[in-house]
Amino acid sequence: MKYTSLFLVALLLFPTVCMPLVSFSFEVNGASPDEEFFFGVTFGGNTTSEAKLLIDKVKGYTNLFVINNWDLALNETALTEICDCAVDANLYIMVYFGFVFFDFSRLYPRWQDLFAEAGIEPFHVPWLVAAGDRWGEKFLGAYVLDEPGSKQIDLGHYSGYTTTHAGSNQTTFANVSDYSDAARRFVRGVGSYYVQRLNNVSYLGSIPNSTGVTIPVFTADNALYWFDYLAGYDAVFAEFGWNHNEAQHIALCRGAANVQNKQWGTIITWASNDPPYLASGAQMLQQMNTAYYSGAKYLIVFNYPQLNPYGALTEEHFTAMETFWNRIHSFPGNVVGKMESEVALVLPKDYAWGMRQADDKIWGLWPADDLSPIIGEKIATLISKYGLKLDIIYDDCQFNYTEKYSEIYYWNSSTPLYTSSMPIIIPSNALYATLMTVAITIICIPFYVITKRKNGESKKQLLQIRHRKPA
């Protein structure tokens, strides 16, 4: 009777414990590749032949090609040819522009003379407008103005220049009154000049000389992600490199994107300023995994300078990329293992301290203040506790973030100010394995015991028969 009861318990537990595992296994084996994830390399070369060589090398294990060269942004013919080659190889494309020329007739005469002397034609706006028709969904958009936040912190101006093209001092932040005033000037400056001419969004309506169509705009950065998004970028790529704290940069970039309903990604940049510049293949693979399983929609490998026919990438890097690609397509991240942000740290409104090192400036205009080490310690504590589940966001009344997180900390509080009544729980692969082990144990032990008992009884009966005396 005791064994029968144990067997019945096992039968009752089987669907409860194992059905999720059966479903899990089915989804993994039958899942299609994660088509919403874009993985690729930048191209920093100068010629179409160099681009074709790199495209042929990576087309089997990437789906994105980023043309990232200042000179190519001035060469319409070569730029179009390279985009054609990438799309023919079934790759998505993204094109870098350090600036976007608009209607030539609206330029000051002096600028017209300078461009004419350089032999530069302002093809950017019509080229971008036609890109959607020529390449369809394969054209993801324009990568515009590299590192505006980082340049703001390091140099005091998002353009990276302390003087204008005319030689006079930059006045964007002249007589700035406070952090919020600096935030307004940064957002308006980056947005109106660099971003809104492409996505055709303005505080005052349509912008003259803009494309007139919505073109997604991207950039890479390592500071001020929140304000990049406010300026109008559709996606920002957090930079992995130079021993930066990857968890912190993910928290800042993903947090800003999450609250502002934007996309985010990562770009693996140089590990040092000395050759060979890039990290090893093994290190790069670890960075790829970290970015992907943290939920990045874009993952790009920065490939510059041209140290070999393919750029700065070597065979160990290509092997790492192929290993990563095969892994995520064997076990798509939308089914297995992707990390969701659960906890948020809220920073004071417009407090744009660089947060990369202790002596980073605030808005590139003020030195770090007494609040900086407090926030730095808070970030370190929460990353130690929550790891890649942490987002870092800003206090801004135009965004409602309380429903996005299970716990929310404020910069000056040691306990969460808000705790969801239903915390987010994401089963891990280890948990599934444990459940499977428990299920198998619960089910198999009764069969083993019952079978062993029956075998013992049969053997006993057989011995009795053999030793029975004849009547």
Backbone torsions as a table, in degrees:
resi	resn	phi	psi	omega
1	MET	NA	-39.7	-178.4
2	LYS	-62.3	-41.3	-178.5
3	TYR	-72.4	-34.5	177.0
4	THR	-62.9	-41.8	179.1
5	SER	-64.1	-41.2	179.0
6	LEU	-63.6	-39.8	178.5
7	PHE	-63.9	-41.7	178.8
8	LEU	-64.9	-38.8	177.0
9	VAL	-61.4	-43.2	179.5
10	ALA	-61.7	-41.4	179.0
11	LEU	-64.1	-38.7	179.4
12	LEU	-68.6	-35.6	-178.7
13	LEU	-77.7	-23.4	-174.3
14	PHE	-56.5	-52.0	-179.3
15	PRO	-66.5	-33.8	-178.2
16	THR	-66.8	-43.7	-175.3
17	VAL	-85.5	-38.6	-168.4
18	CYS	-95.0	-26.3	-177.1
19	MET	-59.9	-41.7	175.1
20	PRO	-59.1	-34.6	-179.2
21	LEU	-70.8	-38.2	176.9
22	VAL	-63.4	-45.3	178.6
23	SER	-62.0	-43.4	179.3
24	PHE	-58.3	-47.4	-179.3
25	SER	-63.0	-39.5	-179.5
26	PHE	-63.9	-42.9	-178.1
27	GLU	-65.5	-40.5	-179.8
28	VAL	-64.4	-48.0	-175.5
29	ASN	-69.7	-29.6	-176.1
30	GLY	-102.6	3.6	-174.3
31	ALA	-74.4	146.3	174.4
32	SER	-90.9	161.0	179.4
33	PRO	-57.2	153.6	-178.9
34	ASP	-75.7	93.0	-174.4
35	GLU	-72.7	-15.4	-179.1
36	GLU	-88.6	5.8	-179.5
37	PHE	-109.0	131.0	-176.6
38	PHE	-114.8	123.9	-175.9
39	PHE	-131.4	126.7	-179.2
40	GLY	-169.9	-165.5	-176.0
41	VAL	-125.8	160.1	171.0
42	THR	-92.7	153.0	175.0
43	PHE	-116.1	119.1	-178.6
44	GLY	-110.9	9.5	179.5
45	GLY	-77.0	-176.5	-174.2
46	ASN	-114.2	-16.0	-172.0
47	THR	-120.7	158.0	177.1
48	THR	-64.0	-37.6	-179.4
49	SER	-64.5	-39.0	176.8
50	GLU	-64.1	-40.8	179.4
51	ALA	-64.4	-43.5	179.7
52	LYS	-60.7	-39.5	179.7
53	LEU	-61.4	-44.4	179.9
54	LEU	-69.5	-40.2	178.6
55	ILE	-59.8	-46.2	179.2
56	ASP	-62.9	-31.9	-178.8
57	LYS	-70.7	-39.7	-169.6
58	VAL	-108.4	-5.2	-172.5
59	LYS	-64.0	-19.4	179.7
60	GLY	-80.6	-14.6	-177.6
61	TYR	-141.9	25.9	169.9
62	THR	-140.6	167.7	174.3
63	ASN	-135.5	12.3	-177.9
64	LEU	-139.6	136.2	177.2
65	PHE	-128.3	121.0	-176.7
66	VAL	-108.6	114.6	177.6
67	ILE	-83.1	109.7	-168.5
68	ASN	-127.8	70.2	-177.4
69	ASN	-144.7	126.5	-177.6
70	TRP	-59.3	-42.9	-177.1
71	ASP	-65.5	-38.7	-179.9
72	LEU	-66.6	-25.7	177.9
73	ALA	-71.2	-6.9	177.0
74	LEU	-110.4	1.3	-176.2
75	ASN	-121.7	94.6	-174.5
76	GLU	-61.1	-42.7	-176.5
77	THR	-63.3	-52.0	-178.7
78	ALA	-64.1	-39.9	-179.7
79	LEU	-61.2	-44.2	179.8
80	THR	-66.2	-42.6	179.7
81	GLU	-60.6	-43.2	-178.1
82	ILE	-67.5	-40.4	177.2
83	CYS	-62.5	-40.8	177.4
84	ASP	-60.2	-43.9	-179.2
85	CYS	-62.2	-43.3	-178.2
86	ALA	-66.4	-43.7	-179.7
87	VAL	-67.5	-37.8	176.6
88	ASP	-61.1	-27.6	177.4
89	ALA	-87.8	11.4	177.5
90	ASN	67.1	33.3	176.9
91	LEU	-105.4	145.8	169.3
92	TYR	-75.1	156.1	-178.0
93	ILE	-128.9	150.6	175.1
94	MET	-142.3	137.4	-173.1
95	VAL	-121.0	132.6	-180.0
96	TYR	-87.0	135.2	172.0
97	PHE	-132.4	121.6	174.8
98	GLY	-74.1	-17.3	177.1
99	PHE	-161.9	165.8	178.9
100	VAL	-129.7	115.2	177.3
101	PHE	-72.4	141.7	178.1
102	PHE	-116.6	-150.6	-175.8
103	ASP	-57.2	115.3	-175.3
104	PHE	-60.0	-34.7	-175.9
105	SER	-68.8	-18.0	-178.6
106	ARG	-90.3	-4.0	178.1
107	LEU	-74.7	153.1	173.0
108	TYR	-60.7	146.1	-179.2
109	PRO	-51.9	-37.6	-180.0
110	ARG	-61.7	-40.9	180.0
111	TRP	-69.0	-38.0	177.5
112	GLN	-59.2	-41.6	179.9
113	ASP	-65.6	-42.1	-178.7
114	LEU	-63.1	-44.7	-179.3
115	PHE	-68.4	-37.3	179.1
116	ALA	-65.0	-41.1	178.4
117	GLU	-63.3	-34.9	-179.5
118	ALA	-82.6	-6.7	-179.9
119	GLY	71.7	29.4	-176.6
120	ILE	-99.5	128.1	175.6
121	GLU	-103.7	136.7	-178.1
122	PRO	-79.3	73.1	-174.9
123	PHE	-89.1	-6.6	-166.6
124	HIS	-58.8	-50.3	-174.7
125	VAL	-63.7	-53.2	178.1
126	PRO	-61.9	-33.9	178.8
127	TRP	-63.8	-45.0	-179.8
128	LEU	-67.0	-38.6	179.2
129	VAL	-63.5	-38.7	-177.7
130	ALA	-80.9	-14.9	-174.7
131	ALA	-59.8	-40.6	-179.4
132	GLY	-62.4	-39.2	178.6
133	ASP	-71.9	-35.9	-175.4
134	ARG	-75.3	-43.7	-173.1
135	TRP	-115.9	-1.6	176.1
136	GLY	58.9	-139.5	-177.0
137	GLU	-67.9	-13.6	179.2
138	LYS	-69.5	-21.5	176.3
139	PHE	-88.6	107.5	-175.8
140	LEU	-81.1	-29.6	-179.4
141	GLY	145.9	-163.7	-174.9
142	ALA	-113.2	134.9	174.2
143	TYR	-93.1	110.2	-169.4
144	VAL	-122.3	132.1	175.9
145	LEU	56.0	95.8	-177.4
146	ASP	-69.8	134.0	171.8
147	GLU	52.9	53.6	178.3
148	PRO	-62.8	-38.3	179.5
149	GLY	-68.4	-44.4	178.9
150	SER	-62.3	-43.3	178.4
151	LYS	-64.2	-36.4	178.1
152	GLN	-62.5	-44.6	-179.7
153	ILE	-68.0	-43.0	-173.3
154	ASP	-81.0	-35.1	-171.7
155	LEU	-119.2	-9.5	179.2
156	GLY	85.5	5.2	176.1
157	HIS	-154.1	134.5	-173.6
158	TYR	-64.3	-20.6	-179.5
159	SER	-76.8	-20.1	-175.2
160	GLY	90.5	-0.4	-179.5
161	TYR	-118.5	136.7	177.3
162	THR	-90.2	-10.4	175.5
163	THR	-127.6	159.4	179.2
164	THR	-83.0	174.2	178.4
165	HIS	-64.1	-24.0	178.9
166	ALA	-82.0	-7.7	177.4
167	GLY	98.6	-6.8	179.0
168	SER	-84.1	162.1	-179.2
169	ASN	-69.0	145.4	175.1
170	GLN	-64.8	136.1	-178.7
171	THR	-117.0	8.0	-176.8
172	THR	-54.3	-40.4	-175.4
173	PHE	-111.1	21.7	177.8
174	ALA	-66.2	134.5	177.5
175	ASN	58.2	31.6	178.1
176	VAL	-64.0	138.6	-171.3
177	SER	-92.2	-40.7	-176.6
178	ASP	-159.5	-175.6	-176.9
179	TYR	-61.4	-41.4	-178.7
180	SER	-67.4	-35.6	176.2
181	ASP	-64.9	-41.8	177.2
182	ALA	-62.5	-40.8	178.9
183	ALA	-60.9	-44.6	179.6
184	ARG	-61.6	-41.9	-178.4
185	ARG	-68.9	-39.0	178.0
186	PHE	-64.5	-50.4	-176.9
187	VAL	-62.7	-44.1	-179.6
188	ARG	-67.9	-40.9	-177.6
189	GLY	-67.8	-50.2	179.1
190	VAL	-64.6	-41.7	-176.6
191	GLY	-67.8	-53.1	-172.3
192	SER	-70.4	-36.1	-175.9
193	TYR	-87.6	-43.0	-170.6
194	TYR	-100.0	-38.5	-169.7
195	VAL	-97.8	-46.9	-170.2
196	GLN	-72.1	-16.9	173.9
197	ARG	-68.6	-19.6	-179.6
198	LEU	-99.2	-42.8	-179.7
199	ASN	-93.7	0.5	171.7
200	ASN	57.9	37.3	177.3
201	VAL	-115.0	136.4	-178.1
202	SER	-147.0	152.8	174.5
203	TYR	-66.8	-25.7	-173.5
204	LEU	-112.8	7.0	-178.9
205	GLY	112.1	-160.3	-175.9
206	SER	-65.2	138.8	-178.7
207	ILE	-93.5	130.7	175.5
208	PRO	-58.6	143.7	176.7
209	ASN	71.7	10.2	176.8
210	SER	-81.3	173.4	-177.7
211	THR	-68.8	-26.7	-178.1
212	GLY	80.3	-2.6	175.4
213	VAL	-129.7	162.3	-179.3
214	THR	-87.3	113.9	177.8
215	ILE	-116.8	118.6	178.6
216	PRO	-56.2	141.5	-175.6
217	VAL	-124.1	134.0	-175.5
218	PHE	-126.2	159.2	169.1
219	THR	-155.4	166.0	172.0
220	ALA	-112.5	150.1	-177.5
221	ASP	-159.2	167.8	173.0
222	ASN	-135.3	18.2	176.0
223	ALA	-163.4	156.8	174.1
224	LEU	58.5	35.6	179.6
225	TYR	-55.6	-43.7	-177.4
226	TRP	-54.2	-43.1	-174.9
227	PHE	-81.5	-26.3	170.0
228	ASP	-59.1	-45.6	179.4
229	TYR	-65.5	-40.2	177.9
230	LEU	-60.6	-32.0	-179.6
231	ALA	-72.7	-13.2	174.5
232	GLY	120.5	-1.3	178.5
233	TYR	-63.3	139.3	178.8
234	ASP	-80.8	-31.2	176.7
235	ALA	-151.3	143.3	176.3
236	VAL	-122.5	139.3	-179.4
237	PHE	-102.9	114.1	177.3
238	ALA	-70.0	133.8	-175.7
239	GLU	-86.6	126.7	172.3
240	PHE	-100.3	112.6	179.3
241	GLY	171.9	171.8	175.1
242	TRP	54.0	33.0	179.0
243	ASN	60.8	25.1	174.6
244	HIS	-65.5	151.6	177.2
245	ASN	-72.4	103.5	-174.9
246	GLU	-62.4	-40.0	-180.0
247	ALA	-62.3	-38.6	179.7
248	GLN	-67.8	-42.7	-179.8
249	HIS	-68.1	-36.0	173.7
250	ILE	-63.0	-45.0	-179.1
251	ALA	-59.8	-41.9	-178.7
252	LEU	-71.7	-46.2	-176.8
253	CYS	-73.0	-49.8	-179.6
254	ARG	-64.1	-39.1	179.2
255	GLY	-60.7	-45.1	179.2
256	ALA	-63.2	-43.5	-180.0
257	ALA	-66.0	-41.4	-177.7
258	ASN	-61.6	-48.9	-176.5
259	VAL	-72.2	-35.4	-177.9
260	GLN	-92.9	7.9	177.3
261	ASN	57.3	48.9	177.4
262	LYS	-118.9	-179.2	176.3
263	GLN	-101.2	161.3	177.1
264	TRP	-145.9	164.1	178.2
265	GLY	-158.4	-170.3	177.0
266	THR	-134.9	155.5	173.2
267	ILE	-132.7	125.6	-179.2
268	ILE	-85.7	111.8	-174.4
269	THR	-104.5	-161.8	-178.6
270	TRP	-64.9	146.1	172.6
271	ALA	-87.8	-22.9	178.4
272	SER	-155.6	170.2	179.1
273	ASN	-91.1	8.8	180.0
274	ASP	-117.1	149.5	176.9
275	PRO	-56.5	142.9	7.0
276	PRO	-87.8	14.0	172.2
277	TYR	73.3	-54.7	-174.2
278	LEU	-83.2	157.5	174.8
279	ALA	-70.1	171.4	178.0
280	SER	-69.1	166.4	177.8
281	GLY	-59.9	-40.9	-179.7
282	ALA	-64.8	-42.4	178.4
283	GLN	-65.6	-40.3	179.8
284	MET	-64.4	-39.2	177.9
285	LEU	-61.9	-41.2	177.5
286	GLN	-62.9	-40.6	179.1
287	GLN	-66.1	-38.8	177.0
288	MET	-61.1	-46.6	179.9
289	ASN	-61.7	-43.1	-179.6
290	THR	-60.1	-45.8	-178.9
291	ALA	-65.2	-46.6	-176.1
292	TYR	-64.7	-48.2	-176.7
293	TYR	-76.9	-5.1	171.2
294	SER	-91.7	-2.4	173.8
295	GLY	100.8	11.9	179.8
296	ALA	-60.8	137.7	176.8
297	LYS	-87.6	-26.4	179.5
298	TYR	-125.1	138.8	174.9
299	LEU	-138.8	116.6	-173.4
300	ILE	-124.8	140.2	175.1
301	VAL	-104.2	119.9	-179.8
302	PHE	-74.7	122.7	-171.0
303	ASN	-122.0	83.7	-177.6
304	TYR	-159.4	144.7	3.1
305	PRO	-88.7	-170.7	-179.5
306	GLN	-82.4	82.1	179.1
307	LEU	-85.6	-19.0	178.1
308	ASN	-148.1	179.1	-177.2
309	PRO	-56.9	-22.7	-178.5
310	TYR	-98.7	-4.8	-177.2
311	GLY	117.7	-131.0	176.5
312	ALA	-98.5	-13.3	-178.4
313	LEU	-75.0	141.7	178.3
314	THR	-118.1	-179.7	-177.0
315	GLU	-60.6	-34.7	179.8
316	GLU	-66.5	-31.8	177.0
317	HIS	-72.6	-42.1	178.5
318	PHE	-64.3	-37.6	177.0
319	THR	-63.4	-42.6	177.8
320	ALA	-62.3	-42.0	179.3
321	MET	-63.6	-42.8	179.7
322	GLU	-67.2	-39.4	176.7
323	THR	-60.7	-44.8	179.0
324	PHE	-62.0	-46.9	-178.3
325	TRP	-60.2	-45.6	-179.6
326	ASN	-65.4	-36.4	-179.2
327	ARG	-65.5	-47.2	-175.8
328	ILE	-72.7	-21.6	177.3
329	HIS	-89.6	-15.2	172.0
330	SER	-83.1	-36.0	178.8
331	PHE	-131.9	81.9	-174.4
332	PRO	-55.2	139.3	-175.8
333	GLY	-68.2	-18.9	178.3
334	ASN	-76.6	-4.0	176.7
335	VAL	-115.0	-42.1	-172.1
336	VAL	-118.8	123.1	158.3
337	GLY	79.9	-4.5	-178.3
338	LYS	-68.1	137.9	-176.5
339	MET	-89.8	129.0	175.9
340	GLU	-102.3	142.2	175.3
341	SER	-71.9	133.2	-177.2
342	GLU	-120.3	-25.5	-172.0
343	VAL	-126.0	144.0	179.1
344	ALA	-126.7	142.1	168.9
345	LEU	-107.8	125.6	-177.8
346	VAL	-101.0	122.4	178.6
347	LEU	-94.1	160.5	178.5
348	PRO	-61.3	147.0	-178.2
349	LYS	-56.6	129.4	173.3
350	ASP	65.1	15.9	179.4
351	TYR	-83.8	84.4	-171.9
352	ALA	-93.4	65.1	169.7
353	TRP	-80.0	139.5	-174.1
354	GLY	-59.2	-37.1	174.6
355	MET	66.9	11.4	178.1
356	ARG	-90.7	-35.3	173.5
357	GLN	-148.4	166.6	-171.6
358	ALA	-60.6	-33.1	-176.2
359	ASP	-93.8	11.2	173.6
360	ASP	-57.5	146.0	178.6
361	LYS	-85.2	170.6	174.2
362	ILE	-102.9	116.5	-174.5
363	TRP	59.4	14.0	-177.3
364	GLY	68.1	8.8	-174.3
365	LEU	-118.5	-28.6	-179.0
366	TRP	-124.3	147.1	176.2
367	PRO	-70.8	160.6	175.7
368	ALA	-55.5	141.9	-177.0
369	ASP	-109.6	-168.7	-177.2
370	ASP	-65.9	-20.9	-179.3
371	LEU	-79.2	-25.4	-174.6
372	SER	-57.8	-50.7	179.8
373	PRO	-65.4	-29.1	178.1
374	ILE	-65.7	-46.4	178.9
375	ILE	-66.8	-40.3	178.1
376	GLY	-59.6	-43.3	178.7
377	GLU	-66.6	-37.9	179.6
378	LYS	-64.0	-44.1	179.2
379	ILE	-61.4	-46.6	-179.4
380	ALA	-60.7	-41.1	-179.5
381	THR	-64.2	-44.7	-177.1
382	LEU	-72.7	-34.2	175.5
383	ILE	-65.9	-39.2	178.0
384	SER	-62.6	-33.6	-177.4
385	LYS	-84.6	-41.5	-171.4
386	TYR	-112.7	-13.7	178.8
387	GLY	59.0	-131.7	-175.3
388	LEU	-77.9	4.8	176.1
389	LYS	-87.9	-2.5	-176.1
390	LEU	-92.7	135.7	167.4
391	ASP	-112.0	148.2	174.7
392	ILE	-118.9	122.5	-174.0
393	ILE	-131.2	179.7	-179.3
394	TYR	-117.8	150.4	175.8
395	ASP	-73.9	110.3	-176.4
396	ASP	-148.6	118.0	-172.5
397	CYS	-66.6	-14.8	-179.3
398	GLN	-79.9	-5.6	-179.8
399	PHE	-124.3	135.6	176.7
400	ASN	-103.1	110.2	-175.6
401	TYR	-112.2	-1.0	-173.6
402	THR	-66.4	-27.7	-178.1
403	GLU	-87.8	-2.5	-177.1
404	LYS	-92.1	-12.7	-173.4
405	TYR	-134.0	149.8	177.7
406	SER	-79.2	-28.3	176.2
407	GLU	-140.0	142.3	179.5
408	ILE	-131.3	124.2	176.3
409	TYR	-105.1	147.8	171.5
410	TYR	-103.0	154.8	-172.4
411	TRP	-57.0	-29.7	-176.4
412	ASN	-108.9	21.3	-179.3
413	SER	-122.1	139.1	179.4
414	SER	-90.4	-8.5	178.6
415	THR	-126.4	152.2	179.8
416	PRO	-64.8	135.1	177.8
417	LEU	-79.4	-17.2	-176.8
418	TYR	-142.9	132.6	175.9
419	THR	-132.8	123.3	179.8
420	SER	-65.3	145.8	177.1
421	SER	-73.9	-15.6	178.6
422	MET	-129.1	83.9	-179.1
423	PRO	-60.9	149.4	-179.7
424	ILE	-76.7	128.3	178.2
425	ILE	-124.6	122.7	-178.8
426	ILE	-117.2	109.7	179.7
427	PRO	-60.8	138.8	177.9
428	SER	-97.1	170.4	177.3
429	ASN	-61.3	-36.5	179.6
430	ALA	-63.8	-38.5	179.5
431	LEU	-66.0	-42.4	177.4
432	TYR	-60.2	-41.9	179.7
433	ALA	-63.1	-40.5	178.9
434	THR	-63.8	-44.0	179.7
435	LEU	-62.4	-40.6	179.1
436	MET	-63.1	-42.3	178.9
437	THR	-61.7	-44.6	179.4
438	VAL	-62.1	-44.3	-178.4
439	ALA	-61.7	-45.6	-179.3
440	ILE	-63.3	-40.2	180.0
441	THR	-63.6	-46.2	-178.3
442	ILE	-62.4	-38.6	-175.6
443	ILE	-79.2	-40.3	-171.7
444	CYS	-79.3	-33.2	-177.3
445	ILE	-60.4	-46.4	178.0
446	PRO	-58.4	-41.8	178.4
447	PHE	-62.1	-41.9	-179.5
448	TYR	-62.9	-45.5	-178.4
449	VAL	-64.8	-46.2	-178.3
450	ILE	-63.3	-45.5	-179.8
451	THR	-61.9	-42.9	179.9
452	LYS	-64.3	-40.1	179.7
453	ARG	-64.3	-43.7	-179.9
454	LYS	-64.6	-41.0	178.5
455	ASN	-62.6	-39.3	178.3
456	GLY	-64.7	-43.1	179.9
457	GLU	-65.6	-40.2	179.8
458	SER	-64.1	-40.0	179.8
459	LYS	-65.4	-40.1	179.7
460	LYS	-63.8	-43.4	178.8
461	GLN	-62.7	-40.0	179.9
462	LEU	-64.2	-40.2	178.5
463	LEU	-65.7	-39.0	178.6
464	GLN	-63.0	-39.6	179.5
465	ILE	-65.7	-41.5	-177.6
466	ARG	-67.6	-31.7	-175.9
467	HIS	-97.9	4.4	-179.0
468	ARG	-71.7	132.5	179.3
469	LYS	-74.9	145.7	177.5
470	PRO	-69.1	146.0	-177.2
471	ALA	-69.8	NA	NA
